[in-house]
């Protein structure tokens, strides 16, 4: 554990090198699917490479509500769905002449309480367009509101239980090691650090022509043991190009 709920697993890459190309999916205990999250598949945020912030713009009006644009403002503002651990960057734009703010009303008491993410006032002199960032660290379905107009400016934000899927590419060579590119190969490959429960998809590309496999050496005995995430042998006449799915342990 690191900090307040920042659940982190470190995946140690072992130098049992890989061949031409194989996809290894590391599935979490709770995978980000419509069934597990209760969200329609079309509403799930798409996976993306690395850990990047979620950038959104919201337009607010004291009477009409919130919208992703001035033309789509509605009293029930747009639904926002993010993953646990996402950094969310909001650009807040006033569509009227009234001052506003934005906050997540965890306890649904219509006012900003301690621990609730809340922006500064915007659409006011000195802060006409608001810029606000917060870490999505409290899973659940919540109501976001305007601090000045909590009844007319509302919407739903859902923070999923699982972290955002991560897609990474590793290049490997039996003599040179691992790297995120052919130019960065090294015997001690790059560390892979992800939030606990993250669905990690690795694209593994060989820099040489030898057959290989890939595994996480939990007990550090240099061989694959029961319970350790491992790909089948690949890039060999017997197996060809194989995609394997493994489940990481926290």
N, C-alpha and C positions, 0 to 999 in steps of 0.2 A: 504494500500500500504506500502511496505517496500523497501526502496532503489530505484534504478533506474529500475523500471519495474519488480521487484521481487514480483509478484502478489501472495499474500498468503492468504489462508482461513484457519481458525482454526475450526475444527469440534469438538464441545463439546459433549462428550459421556454422556448420561443421564442414571441414574441407574434404567431403566425400563428393567430388565434383560432378557436374552435370554435363549433359550432351547437347544436342542441337537445340531442341525446344520442347519444353513441357510446362503445362500449367498446373500448379499445386495450390488448391484452395484450402485455407485454414478456416474451418467453420466454427463460429462461437457456439456456446451453449444455447443462446437465444439468437437465431439468425434473423436478419432484417427482412422479414417477409410480411405480406399483408395478413396472413393467418396469425403470426406471433404478435404483431403490433396492433391489430385491430384497425389498421388503416387500409383503405383501398389501394391496390397495387399502383394505380395511376397517380396516387397522391404521395407515394414514398419519394423522398429525395433520391436522386440517382447516385450510385457509387462514383467516387472520383479518386484520382491518384493523389496520394499524400494527404496531409492534414492541412486543408485550406479553409479560410473563413467562409461563412455564408453571408453574402452581401445582399441586402434588401433595401428597397426604398418604399416608404409608406407616406401617403398623402392624407392629411387629416382635416376634418371640418366639424365644427361643434354641433351642427345640425345633421349633416349627412353621414358622418362616421369616418371610416378608414378605407383606403384603397391602395392598390399598387400603382395607380395612376389617378389623376384628377377625374378622369372619365369613368372610373370603376368604383368610386367611393360609395360605400353602403353602410347602413347602421350596424349590420353584422359584418365586420371587416373581414378581409381575406384570411382563410386558414393558413397557418404557418406550421410546417412540420420540419423538425431538425433532429439530429442524432445527439445522444448523450456525449458531452465533451466538445461539441461544436462551439467555435467562437462565432457569434452572430454580430455582424456590423449593420446597424440601421442608419439610413439617411432619412430624416424626418422633415417633411415639407408641409407647411400650413397652406390650406386651400381657401382660407378665409382670413379675416383680420384679427381673430381671437388668439390669445396665447394658449399653448398646449404643452403637454408632456406625455411620455409613454412609459408604462410600467406593466409588469406581470403581477396580477393580483392573486398570489398563491392562496391567501385565506379568504378571498372573495368578500372583503369588507368595504370595497369601493374606495379605499384610501391606500396610500403607499405606506407599507409597514417595514420594519427592520428586516433586512435579508431579501427583500424583493428587488429584482433588477429595475432600476428607474432612471430615466434620462433627466437631464436638465430641462428647464422650460425652453421651448423653441417658439418660433414665430414672434419673437420679441426683439427689441433693439439689442444688438450685440450678439444675438444667436438666432438669426432668422431661419437658417436651415440647420436643424439639429443633427449632430453626429453622436451616436451612442453604440457602445460595444458591451457585450456581456457573454459569459461562459454559460452554456446550457448544461447545468450540473444537477438539475432537479427533475428527474423523469416524471411524466404525468401529463394530463390534459388540463390546461389552465386558461384563464381569461386574461387577455391584455386589455388595457384601458388607457384613456387619457386622464391625467391627474386632475384636470380642471372640469372635464366633462365625462365622468365615469359611467354614466348611464347611456349616453348617446354615441359614444366612441368606444366600441368594444370589438373584440375578435377572439379567436381561439388559437392558442399556440400549443402544439403537442411536442413534447420532448420524449423521444423514444428511449426505451430502456438500454438499447445496445448502441455502442459507438458507431460512427460512420465507417463503412467498409473502406479498406485501403488496398490499392492496387500498386504493386511494385514489380520492377524488372531487375533481375540479377543476372550478371554475366559471370561465367566460371571457366576456369582452366586448371587442369590437374597440377601444373607446375606453378602457375601465377596466382591462383586463389580466386577470390570473389570480388566483384565490383558492381556498381550501378551502371557502369559502361565498360567497354573494352579498355578504355584509357585509364580506368581507375582500379584495375585488378590488383589485388594484394593478398598475400597469404592469410593475413587476419582481415577477413572481409568486413564490410560495413555493418555496424550493429543495427538490428531492427527493433525499434522500440514502439510499442503500440499500447493503447488502452486495453485493459483486461476485457475479454469477450469480443474483441474486434474481429470481424470477418476479413481475413487477409488473403488476397489472391496474389500469388507469385508467378510471374512469367520468367522461366528459367531458360537461359540461352547459353549454349556451349561455345567456348572459344577454341576448343580443340575437337578431335574426332573420336575420343575414347568413350566407351559406355560408362555411365555413372548412375547414381541415385542421390537423393537429398533427404536428410533427416535432422531432427533436433535432438541433441545428445543430452537429455535431462540429467543422467547420472555421470556424464563425462567419462565413459569407459571406452570411447572411440568405436563403439559398435552399436547397431540397432538393437534395442531391448524392447520387451513388451510394453505397450503403452506410450512409446515414443512416436511422434508424428514422423512418418516416412513415406516417401514416394516409392512406387515400384521401380525396378531397374528400367532404364530407358536408353534410347539410342544404341540398341543392340539388335542383332538379327532376330533374337527370340521375342523381343517385346515391341520393337518399333518405337514410335512416338506415343507416349502414354500420358494421359492427364490423371492425376491422383488427387484425392480429397483427404485432408487430415484435420483433426480437431486438436487445437492447442490446449494446454492446461495452464491454469493461472499459477 
